[in-house]
Amino acid sequence: MLAVLLATVAAAGEHGELRDLRSAARAMLGATQGVYIEGADGSVLLAQAADRPVHPASVSKVPTTLALLRKFGPDYRFVTTFAAGGAVHDGTLDGDLLVESGGDPYFVDENALLVVERLHESGVRRVAGGLRIHGALTFDWQIDADGARLRNAMSGMVPAAAWATVRGISLDHATLLAADAPPPPVIQFAGAAGAAREGAAAVSGRPLVVHRSQPLLSLAKSLNDYSNNIFKPLADAAGGATEVESLARSAVPESMRSEITLGDGAGTDPINRLSPRAAVKLLRALEQELALHGHSLPDILPVAGIDDGTLHDRLNAPEDVGRVVGKTGTYGDYGASALIGAIATSDRGTVYFAILNHGIAVPEARRRQDRFVHALLQRLHSARWNYQPDMRPAAARAEVLSVP
């Protein structure tokens, strides 16, 4: 198989501006470092250690993203329901405020404040009991099994920036400018927070507020932009690391399946392994899944030099900005560093690449990756991706509804 790859590379190297890619990869990345480049038609433009699995770090999030889209679809929203565990009168809930968590990984201070606003609209300002959690709750990027962090936020312990964001969502611009800055809305709890009893049934109180997360597409986009490791529980939502690994292997040619090992779906498990060529095939599988729903790679992965996050300050020279959509990966200070991506061209369609470094200090690995991709852009008739970022705050994409 490797001989076939090398022959294909040699043939590709004879054509035009790509003839020296092989020597450029050896000089810029290192002769032992893994790199693979493939054209839209499947032609291999470069393969160097392309079948060697190494730790892919957060590139592991690409198969998890694929698994999530396959299971839920891009429009799926995680639901968190707030219900009354007793009667409501004169602004007081007699009993606990019950929370049924559907696993939203992007429930943060701003979302909690939006819920409090709706609870006020429902006539609840005080809770005679406590906050009772059913289901796996994540709040402010941390597991919040007993709801203590959520209770604090609902009680007013939030950063000023979070309240300023919510005011911008809740009020029109003219009202926002004209109004004095009131304190954030609060719920006064007499009791503590806590998890529901083990084995307890789902929340059965009267629903007051339903919080529906932003759609999965934009949610995963935000997490991929920053390479947030909250992807780890998201892999559980997709069926667990074993299921994600199985799906990933099924998405690549049979000869590459042994080159994929996933101990988790975020990139933090030391056993994770991926080869450069398998990484490209997974990127293409993700692109195909998105296309089924009318979307493309920039809708779910960061665009270099444009999106905030790991690629904002990389490949952002005037001649490069907006021309690479991809995924970074970092594992440790000295060891695994990865960059995979896609480049739109005017004559070759989309060109896909994967660079998986190992045994190199991370800053140096990133410097090499950027230098090589810049050289690749110069050799291709690349074009900016047709992409405009959604500048709204993440909480503005959620739906928070009072239940009549």
C-alpha positions as CSV (number, residue, x, y, z in Angstrom):
1,M,0.0,0.0,0.0
2,L,2.8,2.4,0.9
3,A,4.5,1.7,-2.4
4,V,1.3,2.7,-4.2
5,L,1.1,5.9,-2.2
6,L,4.7,6.8,-3.0
7,A,4.1,6.1,-6.7
8,T,1.1,8.3,-6.7
9,V,3.0,11.1,-4.9
10,A,5.8,10.9,-7.4
11,A,3.3,11.2,-10.3
12,A,1.6,14.1,-8.6
13,G,5.0,15.8,-7.9
14,E,5.7,16.1,-11.6
15,H,2.8,18.5,-12.2
16,G,3.3,22.3,-12.0
17,E,3.5,24.2,-8.8
18,L,3.2,21.1,-6.6
19,R,6.3,19.4,-7.9
20,D,8.4,20.3,-4.8
21,L,5.9,19.5,-2.0
22,R,7.8,16.4,-0.9
23,S,11.1,18.3,-0.4
24,A,9.2,21.2,1.2
25,A,7.6,18.8,3.7
26,R,11.0,17.3,4.6
27,A,12.6,20.7,5.0
28,M,9.8,22.5,6.9
29,L,8.2,19.7,8.9
30,G,10.9,17.1,9.3
31,A,11.5,13.9,7.5
32,T,9.9,11.7,10.2
33,Q,6.8,13.9,10.7
34,G,3.4,12.7,9.3
35,V,1.7,14.7,6.6
36,Y,-0.9,13.8,4.0
37,I,-2.5,16.0,1.3
38,E,-5.3,14.8,-1.0
39,G,-7.2,16.5,-3.8
40,A,-10.9,16.6,-4.2
41,D,-10.8,13.7,-6.7
42,G,-9.0,11.5,-4.1
43,S,-5.5,12.0,-5.8
44,V,-2.7,11.9,-3.3
45,L,-0.6,15.0,-3.6
46,L,1.8,14.2,-0.7
47,A,2.2,11.3,1.7
48,Q,4.9,11.3,4.3
49,A,4.6,8.8,7.2
50,A,0.9,9.1,6.2
51,D,-0.1,5.6,7.5
52,R,1.7,6.0,10.9
53,P,-0.8,6.5,13.8
54,V,0.3,9.1,16.4
55,H,-1.5,11.0,19.1
56,P,-3.9,13.4,17.3
57,A,-4.8,15.5,20.4
58,S,-7.9,17.5,19.8
59,V,-8.2,16.3,16.2
60,S,-10.1,13.5,18.0
61,K,-13.0,16.0,18.2
62,V,-13.5,15.6,14.4
63,P,-14.9,12.0,14.6
64,T,-16.9,13.0,17.7
65,T,-18.4,15.9,15.8
66,L,-19.3,13.5,13.0
67,A,-20.9,11.1,15.4
68,L,-23.0,13.8,17.0
69,L,-24.3,15.0,13.6
70,R,-25.1,11.5,12.6
71,K,-27.0,10.8,15.8
72,F,-28.8,14.1,16.3
73,G,-28.6,16.2,13.2
74,P,-27.4,19.9,13.0
75,D,-30.7,21.4,14.3
76,Y,-30.8,19.4,17.5
77,R,-31.1,21.3,20.8
78,F,-30.3,20.0,24.3
79,V,-33.3,20.7,26.6
80,T,-33.1,21.8,30.3
81,T,-36.4,22.0,32.1
82,F,-37.1,24.0,35.3
83,A,-40.2,22.8,37.2
84,A,-42.0,23.7,40.4
85,G,-41.9,21.2,43.1
86,G,-44.9,22.9,44.8
87,A,-47.4,25.6,44.5
88,V,-46.5,29.2,43.6
89,H,-48.1,32.1,45.3
90,D,-47.1,35.7,46.0
91,G,-43.8,35.2,44.2
92,T,-42.8,32.2,46.3
93,L,-42.4,28.6,45.2
94,D,-43.4,26.3,48.1
95,G,-41.0,23.5,47.5
96,D,-37.9,22.8,45.5
97,L,-37.1,24.2,42.0
98,L,-36.5,21.0,40.0
99,V,-34.1,20.9,37.1
100,E,-34.2,18.2,34.5
101,S,-30.9,18.3,32.6
102,G,-30.7,17.0,29.0
103,G,-26.9,17.2,28.9
104,D,-26.4,20.7,27.4
105,P,-22.6,21.3,27.4
106,Y,-23.0,25.0,26.8
107,F,-25.1,26.1,29.8
108,V,-23.3,29.1,31.3
109,D,-24.0,32.2,33.4
110,E,-25.8,34.0,30.6
111,N,-28.1,31.1,30.1
112,A,-28.9,30.9,33.8
113,L,-29.7,34.6,33.8
114,L,-32.1,34.2,30.9
115,V,-33.8,31.4,32.8
116,V,-34.2,33.6,35.9
117,E,-35.8,36.3,33.7
118,R,-38.4,33.8,32.5
119,L,-38.9,32.5,36.1
120,H,-39.8,36.1,37.1
121,E,-42.2,36.3,34.3
122,S,-43.8,33.0,35.6
123,G,-44.2,34.7,39.0
124,V,-41.3,33.0,40.8
125,R,-38.8,35.1,42.7
126,R,-38.2,33.1,45.8
127,V,-37.9,29.3,46.4
128,A,-38.8,28.0,49.9
129,G,-36.9,24.8,49.2
130,G,-33.6,24.3,47.2
131,L,-32.4,23.5,43.7
132,R,-32.8,19.8,42.9
133,I,-30.9,18.4,39.9
134,H,-31.9,15.3,37.8
135,G,-29.6,14.2,35.0
136,A,-26.0,15.1,34.2
137,L,-25.7,18.9,34.6
138,T,-22.7,20.8,33.1
139,F,-22.5,24.4,34.1
140,D,-19.8,27.0,33.2
141,W,-17.8,24.2,31.5
142,Q,-17.7,22.0,34.6
143,I,-19.7,19.0,35.9
144,D,-22.1,20.5,38.4
145,A,-23.7,17.3,39.8
146,D,-25.4,18.9,42.8
147,G,-26.2,22.2,41.0
148,A,-24.3,24.4,43.5
149,R,-22.7,26.5,40.8
150,L,-26.0,26.9,39.0
151,R,-27.7,27.9,42.2
152,N,-25.0,30.5,42.9
153,A,-25.5,32.0,39.4
154,M,-29.3,32.1,39.8
155,S,-28.8,33.8,43.1
156,G,-26.9,36.7,41.4
157,M,-23.3,35.5,41.7
158,V,-22.4,36.2,38.1
159,P,-19.7,38.3,36.3
160,A,-20.8,41.8,35.3
161,A,-19.9,40.9,31.7
162,A,-22.5,38.0,31.7
163,W,-25.3,40.3,32.8
164,A,-24.2,43.0,30.2
165,T,-24.5,40.3,27.5
166,V,-28.0,39.2,28.7
167,R,-29.2,42.8,28.8
168,G,-28.1,43.1,25.2
169,I,-30.1,40.0,24.3
170,S,-33.2,40.9,26.4
171,L,-33.5,44.6,25.5
172,D,-33.5,46.5,22.2
173,H,-30.5,48.7,21.6
174,A,-32.3,52.0,22.3
175,T,-33.7,50.7,25.6
176,L,-30.3,49.4,26.5
177,L,-28.6,52.8,26.0
178,A,-31.3,54.7,27.8
179,A,-31.7,52.5,30.8
180,D,-29.7,52.6,34.0
181,A,-27.8,49.4,34.7
182,P,-30.0,47.5,37.1
183,P,-28.6,44.6,39.1
184,P,-29.0,41.1,37.6
185,P,-32.3,39.3,38.4
186,V,-32.1,36.7,41.1
187,I,-33.9,33.8,42.7
188,Q,-33.8,33.7,46.5
189,F,-33.3,30.1,47.7
190,A,-34.0,29.2,51.3
191,G,-32.6,25.7,50.8
192,A,-29.4,24.3,49.3
193,A,-28.7,22.7,46.0
194,G,-28.5,18.9,45.6
195,A,-28.8,16.1,43.2
196,A,-32.0,14.0,43.0
197,R,-32.0,10.7,44.8
198,E,-30.1,8.0,42.9
199,G,-32.6,6.1,40.8
200,A,-35.2,8.8,41.1
201,A,-37.6,9.2,38.2
202,A,-37.4,12.2,35.9
203,V,-38.7,15.6,37.2
204,S,-42.5,15.4,37.6
205,G,-43.2,18.9,38.9
206,R,-45.1,21.5,36.9
207,P,-42.8,22.9,34.2
208,L,-42.1,26.6,34.5
209,V,-39.3,27.3,32.0
210,V,-37.8,25.3,29.2
211,H,-34.3,26.2,28.0
212,R,-33.4,24.8,24.6
213,S,-29.7,25.1,23.7
214,Q,-28.4,26.7,20.6
215,P,-28.6,24.3,17.6
216,L,-26.0,21.5,17.7
217,L,-24.3,23.0,14.6
218,S,-23.4,26.3,16.1
219,L,-22.8,24.7,19.5
220,A,-20.2,22.3,18.1
221,K,-18.8,25.1,16.0
222,S,-18.1,27.2,19.2
223,L,-16.6,24.3,21.0
224,N,-14.4,23.3,18.0
225,D,-13.3,27.0,17.6
226,Y,-11.8,27.0,21.1
227,S,-11.1,23.2,21.2
228,N,-13.0,23.0,24.5
229,N,-12.6,19.6,26.2
230,I,-16.2,19.6,27.3
231,F,-16.4,17.4,24.1
232,K,-15.6,14.5,26.4
233,P,-19.1,14.2,27.9
234,L,-20.5,15.1,24.4
235,A,-18.9,11.9,23.2
236,D,-21.0,10.1,25.8
237,A,-24.1,11.7,24.3
238,A,-23.0,10.3,20.9
239,G,-22.8,6.8,22.4
240,G,-19.4,6.8,24.1
241,A,-15.8,6.6,22.9
242,T,-16.2,3.0,21.7
243,E,-19.2,4.0,19.5
244,V,-17.4,7.0,18.2
245,E,-14.3,4.9,17.3
246,S,-16.5,2.3,15.6
247,L,-18.2,5.0,13.5
248,A,-14.9,6.6,12.7
249,R,-13.5,3.3,11.5
250,S,-16.5,2.7,9.3
251,A,-16.1,6.1,7.6
252,V,-12.6,5.3,6.2
253,P,-11.3,2.7,3.8
254,E,-10.8,-0.7,5.4
255,S,-7.0,-0.5,5.1
256,M,-7.0,2.5,7.4
257,R,-9.3,1.3,10.1
258,S,-6.5,0.0,12.4
259,E,-5.0,3.5,12.2
260,I,-7.8,4.9,14.4
261,T,-7.9,4.4,18.2
262,L,-10.0,6.6,20.5
263,G,-10.0,6.3,24.3
264,D,-12.1,9.5,24.5
265,G,-13.8,11.9,22.1
266,A,-11.9,15.0,23.1
267,G,-8.2,14.2,22.7
268,T,-7.2,13.9,26.3
269,D,-6.8,10.1,26.6
270,P,-3.1,9.0,26.1
271,I,-4.2,5.9,24.0
272,N,-5.8,8.0,21.2
273,R,-4.1,7.4,17.9
274,L,-4.8,8.6,14.3
275,S,-2.8,8.5,11.1
276,P,-2.6,11.6,8.8
277,R,-4.4,9.9,5.9
278,A,-7.2,8.6,8.2
279,A,-7.6,12.1,9.6
280,V,-8.2,13.5,6.1
281,K,-10.7,10.8,5.3
282,L,-12.6,11.6,8.6
283,L,-12.5,15.3,7.6
284,R,-14.0,14.4,4.3
285,A,-16.7,12.2,5.9
286,L,-17.6,15.2,8.1
287,E,-17.9,17.4,5.1
288,Q,-20.2,14.9,3.4
289,E,-22.4,14.6,6.4
290,L,-22.7,18.4,6.6
291,A,-23.5,18.6,2.8
292,L,-26.5,16.3,3.4
293,H,-28.0,19.1,5.5
294,G,-26.9,22.0,3.2
295,H,-23.9,23.0,5.3
296,S,-20.1,23.0,4.8
297,L,-17.0,22.7,6.9
298,P,-16.8,26.4,8.0
299,D,-20.2,26.0,9.6
300,I,-18.7,23.6,12.2
301,L,-14.9,24.1,12.3
302,P,-12.8,27.3,12.7
303,V,-11.7,29.4,9.8
304,A,-8.1,30.6,10.2
305,G,-7.6,34.3,10.9
306,I,-11.4,35.0,11.2
307,D,-13.0,32.9,14.0
308,D,-12.0,33.5,17.6
309,G,-10.2,30.6,19.2
310,T,-7.3,28.4,18.3
311,L,-6.9,29.5,14.7
312,H,-7.6,33.2,15.1
313,D,-3.9,34.2,15.3
314,R,-2.6,31.5,12.9
315,L,-2.4,31.7,9.1
316,N,-3.8,35.2,9.4
317,A,-1.4,37.1,7.1
318,P,-3.4,39.1,4.5
319,E,-2.7,36.6,1.8
320,D,-3.7,33.6,4.0
321,V,-6.6,34.8,6.1
322,G,-9.9,33.0,5.5
323,R,-8.3,30.4,3.2
324,V,-8.0,27.5,5.7
325,V,-10.8,25.8,7.7
326,G,-9.5,23.2,10.1
327,K,-8.9,21.8,13.5
328,T,-5.9,22.1,15.8
329,G,-4.7,19.6,18.4
330,T,-2.3,19.9,21.3
331,Y,-1.4,17.2,23.9
332,G,1.3,18.1,26.4
333,D,4.0,20.7,26.1
334,Y,6.3,18.4,24.2
335,G,4.9,15.7,22.0
336,A,1.7,15.9,20.1
337,S,0.6,18.8,17.9
338,A,-1.7,18.6,15.0
339,L,-3.3,20.7,12.3
340,I,-5.7,19.3,9.8
341,G,-7.8,21.3,7.3
342,A,-9.3,22.0,3.9
343,I,-8.4,24.7,1.3
344,A,-10.7,25.9,-1.4
345,T,-9.1,26.3,-4.8
346,S,-10.2,27.6,-8.1
347,D,-8.9,24.8,-10.2
348,R,-8.6,21.7,-8.0
349,G,-11.8,21.9,-5.9
350,T,-11.1,21.4,-2.2
351,V,-7.6,20.2,-1.1
352,Y,-7.4,18.4,2.2
353,F,-4.4,18.1,4.5
354,A,-3.3,16.6,7.8
355,I,-0.1,17.3,9.7
356,L,0.4,15.3,12.8
357,N,3.6,16.2,14.7
358,H,5.1,14.1,17.5
359,G,8.3,14.5,19.6
360,I,8.5,18.3,18.9
361,A,8.0,21.1,21.3
362,V,4.5,22.5,20.6
363,P,5.5,26.1,19.7
364,E,8.0,24.8,17.2
365,A,5.5,22.3,15.8
366,R,3.0,25.1,15.3
367,R,5.6,27.3,13.6
368,R,6.5,24.4,11.2
369,Q,2.8,23.7,10.5
370,D,2.0,27.3,9.7
371,R,5.1,27.7,7.5
372,F,4.2,24.6,5.5
373,V,0.5,25.4,5.1
374,H,1.5,28.9,4.0
375,A,3.8,27.4,1.4
376,L,1.0,25.1,0.3
377,L,-1.4,28.0,-0.1
378,Q,1.2,29.7,-2.3
379,R,1.4,26.7,-4.5
380,L,-2.3,26.3,-4.9
381,H,-4.8,28.7,-6.6
382,S,-6.5,29.1,-3.2
383,A,-9.6,31.1,-2.5
384,R,-11.2,32.5,0.6
385,W,-14.0,30.3,2.0
386,N,-17.5,31.7,1.4
387,Y,-18.1,32.3,5.1
388,Q,-19.5,35.0,7.4
389,P,-19.2,34.4,11.2
390,D,-22.2,34.7,13.4
391,M,-21.3,37.6,15.7
392,R,-24.2,37.1,18.1
393,P,-23.4,36.0,21.6
394,A,-23.9,32.2,22.1
395,A,-26.7,32.7,24.5
396,A,-28.7,34.6,21.9
397,R,-28.9,31.4,19.8
398,A,-30.6,29.6,22.7
399,E,-34.4,29.5,23.2
400,V,-35.7,30.1,26.7
401,L,-39.5,29.7,26.9
402,S,-41.9,30.3,29.8
403,V,-44.5,27.5,30.1
404,P,-48.1,28.8,30.4
